[in-house]
């Protein structure tokens, strides 16, 4: 029995989003840094996945009726006194299970096998030697590199299990009970370092769980539009627009669904990049025909930061002032029944502070995360929430945006922090420093676009340091600010590496900044990765 070599083609859909989610694979999270990544990899097969707590009961899983269950890795050892364990009745549900690393060891332990500390821990790349090339490992090449990260190993298989693959240090690198459709792998197939890892995941999803690829961008857009219309009806919706891919995609989707019942508000706090506020409003109003209420609040935001040097205090004050402006303007433009949020699925996973109205069962807006440009709304603002993107990962949002006509300049826009240039100026934010950084940053953006390398970087930007150094310009001594250039490469922003940029290109940018931006006499390049550094300086 072999798995399909290609992804099956999706069939026509006349269903709701809930129906799209019937082809569900659940990931039970045991604290792994890769749990979200497992969910993303399953989504890439066009099958819906959700991350749930390892405490989820077998009865709750039975009610959800997933097509498959994945037990994630985790930092614990299964023989620790307080090691997390799943409900033992899961093994009797008749649902296929894939245990990954800790998940495999827990499966073995609960089913009567043995797990002990390994004589030799195994971290990093290892060659997978396949003993059984069928079923889970169909189309996974013998000798393929897989990513290991474990100090414990399975020493005794439970009854009914057999070995599918081994490595030089791990005799039981992949195991299976074919009759019960229980599988375990000691490596991490979800990471990019595991060659053939995605083929293994496809095998589990399609061949073992018998899923169908119903989770498509087109189906999501169609059904999300229907559900927005059904929920909102003829009521008014307010959206705080930032110009990023999340809020822009949400604006497009909502406008498609409810038209003029959507009001977009753009609050210009004065920390955007050069020409961006004007460009954003013009783009939405003239090209997209989506009206935007522009609020110029530059002076009041700058006044709030006078004398402030601590980065967390900057964020707090910016967030607080945003709330005040948002509150004032929403009252002026309102009333509104709904507040639209660009909440994404990682936000849902990372936050359990949903607030439920006991009378209606609706979530109410008492908090909007700072990465959505709102630092937390007052409790007396009882909007109902509409969050069409809350089931999506960032890469899925980009696909949705592209499919509904969002231009590439927004779809592929580099991430930009909510507090904007205020946290790219270390120390106090002043009008003078803002102008210097805005002009320097503009040169960076000009050159990476002119040379066609904008999309080579996860982020590329300038930072202004609150110090001055001596220089010589035109035979005169100068005492001016340094600018730091920060170019990084990354897959998801969780980790990042500094980009190896051509020296001549850096020299070009440096020369332009020093010659065209008054107040700067020195340019340096940041060669720190994340970790140990962060992408932003504050």
C-alpha positions, -999 to +999 in steps of 0.1 A: +000+000+000+015+033-011+008+070-005-001+093-034+030+109-050+011+141-057-013+162-037-049+153-046-069+179-064-096+197-043-132+190-052-158+218-057-171+231-023-206+243-013-199+243+024-192+266+053-158+272+069-169+248+096-173+222+069-139+230+055-126+222+089-141+188+090-110+175+073-092+182+106-059+171+120-053+180+156-019+187+171-017+182+208+010+206+221+034+194+248+054+226+248+074+222+216+088+252+198+077+235+166+040+229+173+028+258+152+052+246+125+036+212+124+002+228+120+016+250+091+031+220+074-002+202+075-020+233+062+005+232+033-011+199+022-044+218+020-058+201+050-070+221+081-051+217+113-054+231+148-031+232+178-047+222+211-034+216+246-021+181+255-048+182+283-076+179+257-097+149+267-105+119+246-142+128+248-135+163+234-114+148+206-142+124+199-166+153+196-142+172+173-139+140+152-105+147+137-092+126+109-058+124+126-039+134+158-003+145+161+015+145+194+041+173+194+076+172+208+084+189+241+112+198+265+104+172+291+114+135+296+085+111+298+098+096+331+100+130+349+077+132+379+055+159+364+059+151+327+029+161+307+007+132+295-022+129+272-055+112+280-048+074+277-082+068+261-069+085+230-054+052+219-088+036+218-105+063+196-096+045+164-081+078+151-046+076+135-019+091+157+016+104+148+039+110+178+068+133+171+099+131+194+084+135+229+051+125+214+065+092+202+082+085+236+049+092+254+030+069+231+056+041+238+055+046+275+017+047+278+013+016+256+037-005+276+071+001+260+103+015+274+120+048+273+154+056+288+181+083+287+202+076+256+238+066+259+245+093+233+221+122+228+214+131+192+210+168+181+211+181+146+213+163+113+212+125+111+209+101+082+176+080+082+181+044+072+147+030+062+138-006+071+102-004+058+097+020+029+059+016+027+031+034+045+044+064+065+078+064+047+066+060+012+087+083-011+111+092+017+145+085+003+167+060+022+196+079+038+176+112+038+188+138+064+164+143+093+167+167+122+171+151+156+168+168+190+166+142+218+184+129+249+161+100+255+154+070+233+129+042+229+145+010+243+115-014+241+086-013+216+050-018+228+032-050+216+022-048+180+048-022+170+076-026+145+106-006+134+102+015+102+136+033+103+168+038+123+198+061+125+234+053+136+226+064+172+188+056+174+177+020+166+140+031+168+139+063+148+105+055+133+080+029+145+044+018+137+015-003+148+000-006+113-032-023+125-041+005+149-026+032+127-002+044+155+031+059+143+061+075+159+092+093+147+121+104+169+131+132+145+113+164+135+098+160+100+082+195+102+115+215+101+131+225+068+164+206+077+145+173+074+148+162+038+116+143+029+099+155+061+070+170+042+066+138+022+062+120+055+036+144+066+017+141+033+018+103+038+002+106+072-024+132+062-035+116+029-027+079+030-031+071+067-057+097+078-075+096+044-079+134+043-091+154+014-075+187+004-104+211+012-085+238+029-078+261-001-075+298-004-103+301-028-127+281-006-117+301+024-123+335+007-157+323-006-170+310+027-154+338+048-173+363+027-206+345+032-200+342+069-191+379+073-223+388+055-244+364+077-228+377+109-227+414+102-258+419+081-264+456+076-245+467+107-215+490+106-179+477+111-149+497+121-113+487+112-081+503+124-060+503+092-022+502+095-012+495+059+004+461+067-006+429+050-029+417+078-051+449+081-050+455+043-061+419+036-089+423+062-100+456+047-102+440+012-121+410+025-146+431+046-152+455+017-159+426-006-184+413+019-202+444+032-191+473+010-198+508+024-208+494+058-170+492+065-152+522+079-114+522+078-096+545+101-059+553+097-043+570+127-011+587+116+010+588+148+040+604+131+062+574+132+056+559+098+082+559+071+086+587+046+056+592+023+039+561+036+008+577+052+000+597+020+007+567-002-016+544+019-046+567+019-042+575-018-039+538-027-070+527-008-092+556-018-082+561-055-071+527-066-090+503-043-120+526-039-121+519-001-127+551+018-103+558+047-108+582+075-073+598+080-065+611+115-034+633+118-023+628+154+015+634+149+019+663+173+001+646+203+020+614+199+054+632+198+044+652+228+037+620+248+073+608+241+090+639+253+119+630+276+112+592+273+141+569+267+130+535+280+118+514+251+090+497+271+077+531+283+077+543+247+056+513+237+032+518+266+027+555+259+022+550+222-003+522+229-022+543+255-024+573+232-035+552+203-064+540+225-074+575+234-073+587+197-091+556+186-118+560+212-124+597+203-125+591+166-148+560+168-173+581+188-171+608+162-176+585+133-199+560+150-219+543+163-204+510+153-217+475+161-185+456+152-148+461+155-127+442+129-094+427+141-066+412+121-061+385+147-042+356+132-040+319+143-006+323+162-023+351+182-051+327+191-026+300+201-005+323+222-034+340+240-061+324+261-077+357+273-107+356+250-136+375+267-170+360+262-203+379+267-223+355+289-256+367+273-247+364+237-217+341+236-199+366+214-163+377+220-161+413+231-133+437+225-116+445+257-081+438+244-064+443+211-028+431+210-001+457+204+010+441+172-023+452+158-015+488+166-039+490+195-026+485+230-058+475+247-093+490+244-113+503+274-138+478+288-166+502+282-161+499+244-184+469+239-180+462+202-186+428+190-156+414+172-154+402+136-121+383+131-122+365+097-085+358+097-082+342+131-079+307+116-050+317+093-012+317+096+008+347+082+017+329+049-020+320+044-030+356+049-006+366+021-022+340-001-057+353+007-046+389+001-031+380-033-062+360-043-086+390-036-065+415-055-041+430-029-011+444-048+023+427-043+038+459-027+015+452+003+014+414+001+052+412+003+057+442+025+084+439+051+072+436+087+070+470+103+066+474+141+034+491+154+053+518+172+072+524+139+103+546+138+099+554+175+116+522+184+142+525+157+154+557+174+172+546+205+167+570+234+144+601+232+123+605+201+125+641+188+113+658+156+149+662+145+158+626+150+126+614+133+135+635+102+170+621+101+159+585+104+130+589+080+153+603+054+180+576+059+154+548+059+140+562+026+174+559+010+176+523+021+142+515+007+151+533-026+182+514-032+170+479-023+140+485-047+162+501-074+186+471-073+157+445-072+166+430-039+137+441-017+124+405-015+158+391-007+154+403+029+129+396+056+136+431+068+160+459+058+160+492+076+179+519+094+184+526+131+195+559+147+217+558+178+214+585+204+251+593+204+274+615+183+308+608+168+335+630+153+338+631+115+354+653+088+333+667+059+346+694+036+377+699+057+355+707+087+350+688+119+316+673+124+299+659+154+269+639+142+247+608+146+256+573+134+231+553+114+230+515+117+219+494+087+200+462+097+194+437+069+182+402+080+170+369+064+144+348+080+116+323+074+092+335+100+109+361+122+113+337+151+150+333+142+170+354+118+204+357+103+222+389+092+223+392+055+256+389+036+253+420+015+277+430-013+302+456+001+298+479-030+260+480-023+266+489+013+291+515+003+265+530-021+239+533+006+264+547+031+277+573+008+241+585+000+231+587+036+262+606+047+260+630+018+222+635+016+210+633+052+222+663+074+231+653+109+247+619+099+284+614+095+288+576+100+271+544+088+276+510+103+263+475+095+248+451+121+261+416+118+242+401+147+219+371+143+187+364+163+194+349+187+214+363+205+202+396+192+167+406+182+157+419+147+146+453+160+169+472+184+141+480+208 
